[in-house]
Amino acid sequence: MKKHYNMTLDEEVVRKAKALAGPIPFSHYLESLMVREISLNEKRRTEQNTRKEVPPQVPAPADQSKPTRKRLRKWYDGMPFLRGGAK
């Protein structure tokens, strides 16, 4: 089996466990993406709080075509078949 040298031991164990478990339902995949996005946002927020020498940035105008978490949530709630049946 190929060794992934850029992974920690825990990541390697998780990768092997996922490979053994097989494919996951799409709803679980969406949830994991949302959780990962939240954790990345928290990491970015803490990095921004620790850096003090950054000049204030002007926020860019929000692009309406970019899917926000709220829009994704509304889309996901409108698709009950992704959760394994009509509810």
Buried (B, 14 or more C-beta within 10 A) or exposed (E): EEEEEEEEEEEBEEEEEEEEEEEEEBBEEBEEEBEEEEEEEEEEEEEEEEEEEEEEEEEEEEEEEEEEEEEBEEEBEEEEEBBEEEE
